[in-house]
């Protein structure tokens, strides 16, 4: 078993209630003007009578809406509040601070206009219909914090119904950054993803997407666990999504739970709310990799993980190697919109992961397998790679 020295950890942030709540007073978003409104002439151009000419032009040629409104650069962050962070089903109104924050991140890191859109319904038909009817108002859809398995159906149906980029970030943002981090770890170790035995704990939105992207990246031996244990073809309690997973994973037919899955495993990727006892962690292979991504409490605490693994990452900002979706989604949507993409493909996601890793460059190390979420180079690099992939795959205008 490889034992590594304790990696340095960033200082944990201590936040007071006063700081937090004052930072959310009146929300975190505002609308700013891009045209002057200082005099009568400005008013006549921006509103009546001048605006009528623009409306008539768009009525005659609907493609002009992209040039003369903000629609084609506007991302709506859509949620029904059923799976919010670690809070669960708290409802649309309570989810709004998260969606505002997401929109703020789009503006900060990608320069994209974004608005939160929380829906007072959990019915997939109503959610899809709402977005179809609102389609003239936006250019892309970021689905957020929608519970599994409904999220899979909703994303699939929205993608089919709309002619614009759509992505459920809890699935694919997580998967993109996890793949980037794993690629970084393997580059440090000089290993190949095809040679690894990978265990994914959690078969919800993030777990399914992580499985899919790792398989697309060349992984051959992936074992996925849900709350009842290893997902295998002989189980009779699997729904459609997990049945599909069973057919594409667990090539050696393993059975049991986390104990059987982790014995000799090379990689642990946690996207569940469970915990893994240290004695089970200790059974992993030499030079193992642990990504314990649950927040705020990782499935394996980094202090324990470092005792048994060569490389450790979490979803937290107070430890090295933070796997944070903000590394992915701003650049993914910017690249898709820059290219005029009609959808976001698997190839675009793989390109995003490669771009995230490329930013680390010569700084790559066991305690820096991904760049900082605040690194201003990330979103432009991801956007450029995603746009190129969209054009190469023929999904761009």
N, C-alpha and C positions, 0 to 999 in steps of 0.2 A: 504494500500500500504506500503510495506517495504521500509524504507529509510535507506541507509547505509552510513557510513562515507566515505569520499573520500579516496580511496586507494592510497598509495604512487606510484609515477610514476618514472621510470628510467629517467636519464638525456637524453634529446633529442640530437642526434648527429648532429653537424653542419659540413657539408662536403663542401669543396671548389671545384670548377671546376678543379683547378690544381691537387688536391689530386686524384680526380676521374679519370681524363684522364691519369695522369701519371701511375695510377695503372692498366691501360689497354694497355699501349704501348707494341706493339709486341704480344699482346694477353696474356692470363693467364695460358697457358699450354705449356709443353715441353715434349719431350720423353727422358727417362733416360735408360741407359744400365743396364742390369742385369747380363751380362757376360763380362769378361775383354776383351779388345782389345788393348793390350800393346805391343805385339810382333808378329813375324811371326806365331808362333804356335797358339796364340789366334785367329789370322785372319783365319788360316786354319781350325780351329774348328768352328768358328762362321759363316764363309762364305765358299768359295770354297777352298779345295775339300770336307771338312767334311760335309757341309750342305747337300750335295747330298745324303749321306747315310740316313739322317733323312727324306728327301723328299721321297726316295724309300720306307722307312718303312711305312710312312703315306699312300703312294699310295697302298701299300699292305694291310694296315689295317687303315681305315680312323678314327677310334676311337682314334688313337694315336695323332691326331692333338690336342686333349685336353691336353695331357701331354707335348708336345714338342713345342707348340706355346701359345700365350696369348689369343687365341680365346675364350676359355670357360670362361674367367674372364673379358672379354671386354664388356662394355656397350656402345652402341651407343645412343647418345641423338639426336633425329630426330625431325626436325621442318620444316614447310613450311612458317613460319613467319606470319601467318594470325591472330594470337591472342596473341600477345606478351605483357605480364604483363598488365599494364594499357594503353599500347600504341596502341593496335589494330593491324591492318593489315599493317605492315611496311615492309614486304618482307623478303626473306631468308637472304640476306647479313646483313641487319640491325639487324636481330635477333641473329646473331652469337655471340656477346658478352654475351648474356644471356646463350646460349648453352655452351659456353666455361666455364662460371661460374658454370653451372650445372655439367659439367664434373669434374671441380675442387673440387666440394663438394663431388662427389662420391669418389674421391681419398682421400680427407682429412678425411671424416667421416667413410668410409667403406673400405678404402684401395683397391678399385677397379679401374682398368684402365678404362678410358672412353674417347671417342672422340666425338666431335660435328659433326653432319652430317645434313647440311641444304640443302633442296631440292628446286631447281628453278622450281617448279611446284605446283599447288594446286589441281591437278586432282587425285582423290582417286585411280583410276586404275594405274596411273603412280607411285604414292607413294608406293602402295603395290607391284607392279612389281619390283621397284627399291630395296626394302628391300628383296624380295625373291631372287633376283639375287646376292645380297651382303651377303646373309646368311652365306657362308663359312668364312666370315671375323669377325664375332662377336658372342657373347654368349647370349646377351639380348638386348632388345629394350626399351628405355624410350622415348615414344612419348611426345612431349612438344609443348605447345602454338599453337595448331591447332584449328581452329575455330569450334564452334558448328553450325549446327548439324553434319557437316562432320566428326568431331572427333569420333563420335560414330561408324559410318560406318567403318572408317579407322581402328580404334582399333580392332573392331570385325573381320574384314577381315585379318588383320595382324596376330592376334592370331590364326585364322583358318589356315593361310598359313604357319606359322612357328612352329617349334618344340622347342621353347625356351621361357623364360619369356618375356612377353610384358606387359607394363602398360603405360597408358596415365596419367601422374602424375597430371596434372591439374584437372583431375577427382578424381582419387583414392588416391593420396597423400593427397589432401585437405580433402577428406572424412575420411580417417584414422585418421588424426590428430584432425579433428572436433569431431569425435566419442570419441577419447581418452580424449579430453578436456571436453566433456559433461559427460562422465563417472566420471571424476574427480570432476566436479561440483556437480553431483548427490551424490557422495560419501561424499562430504563436507556437503551436505544438508540432507543426509539420505533419499533420494527419489529414486523411481524406474522409469526407462524410459517408462515403459508400462503405467504409470499414467499421463504422460505429454501430453499437447497439444502443438505441435511444429509447428512453422511457418518458412518456408524456402523461402527467397526472392531471386529469381533467378532460372531459369530453363535451364541454359546452362550446360556446362560440369561439373562444380563443383556442381551445384545445384542438378542435376540428380544423380550424384554419392553419394552425401551426403544423399539424400532421400533413395537411395537403401541401403546404409550401416546402416542407422538408423532403417529402417524397418527390416533388417536382425538381428539387435541387440535387437529387441523386441519392438520398438516403434509402437504404435497402431493408433495414431491420428496425422498425419502429413499433413499440408496444404502447398502447393507449389504455389508461385506466379510467373508469368512472367510479361512482360511489360504491358499486358492487364488486369491483375488482377488474381484472384484465378483460378487455373486450376481445372475445374470440368467436370464431365461426360456430362453435357448438352451443353458444348461449341462446336461449329461447326467449329472452326478455328484452331483446333489442328492437328499437324503432328503426325507421327507414335510414336515418343518418348514421346510426351506429352499426347497422347491418352492412352498410356500404364501407364503413371504416374497417369492420372485421374482415371484409373481403380483400382489403388492400394493405393490411398491417399484420403484425404478429406472425411472420412467416414460419417460425419454429413451433407454433401452436402452444405457446405457454399458457398456463392456467394458474389461477390463484389471485393473490392480491399484491400489494406493494412489496412485500417481503420477497416473493418469487420474482417479481418484475425487476427489482433493483439488484438482485444478486448477480454480480459480474458485469453490470451495465456500465457503459462508457459515459452516457449523458443522462442527466435528470433535468426535465423541463417541467416546472410546476406552474399550472394555471388553475389551481383549485384552492379551496379554503382549508384544506386539511393540513396535518402536520406529519412529519416523518421522524420517527425515533432515531436517535444517533446510532444505535446498534445496527439498524438497517442501512443507514447511510454508509457505515463502515464496511459493508459488504460489496460496495461498488468496485469496479476495476481500478487498477493503477492509473494515475494521471487522469482521473475522471473530471468531468465538467458538470457543474451544478448551476442551473438557472432557477432560482426560487422566486417566482415573480408575483406571488400574491401580495396584496397591500391591504392594510399596513403591516400585517404579520406574515412574513415569508414562510413557506412550508418547511423550510430548513433554515434556521437562523444562520446568517453569514459566519458568525464566530464558530459554530459547529461545522458548517460546510468547509471552512478553510482548514480544519483539522484533517479532513479526509479527501479533499478534492484539490486539483491543481489550479483550476480557474473557477471563480464564483461570480455570479451576477444576480441582481435582484431588480425589483421594480422601484426601489426606494432611492431617494436622492442623497441619503446620508451614508451610503456605502459606494465603493467604486463599481463601475460597470452597470450603470442604471439602464435597464431596458425600458425605454419610455416611448410611447407612441408618437410623441411630438417630433421624434426623429424622422418619422415617415409621412404622416398624413398631410402636412402643409405642402411639402414638395410633390407628393403624389398627385394631389389635386391641381396644383399649379402646373405641373408638367402636362397633365391630361387636358387642362383648359388651354394651355399655350398651344398644344398640338391640334386642338379642335377634336379631341377624341370623343367617340360616341359611347365608349365604355372603358372600364379598367380591366385589363387582361392579366392572366397569370404571368406572362412575360414582362409586363410593366412592373409587377410586384417584385419579381426576381431582379429586375434592373434597379429598382429602388434599393433593395438590400445591398447589392454590389456598390452602389453609389454611397450609401451610408458608410460602409467599410472603407471606401477609398479616401474618405476625409481624414481618417485616423493617420494614414500614411506611415511615416517613420516613427511616430509616437506609439505604434502598436506594441502592447505589452500585456502580460497576464492581468494587470489591473487597469488596462485601458484597451478593451476589445471593441468598444464603440465610442464615438465622439460624445462630448457633453451635449445634452439636450439644448443648451444655450449657445452652441457653436453656430455662428451666423453663416458658415460655409455649407451647412448640411442641406437646407432647403433648396438653394440654387443647384447644388450638385444632383440632388434627387430629381428635381424638376427637369433638368437637362436630360438625364438618363431616361426618365419616364416618357418624355416627349419623343425622344429618339426611338424608343421601343414601340410606342404607339404608331409612329409612322412606318417602322419596319414591319409591323404586324398588320398594317392596312386598316386600322380602326380609326384613323384620323382623317379629317376632311382635307 
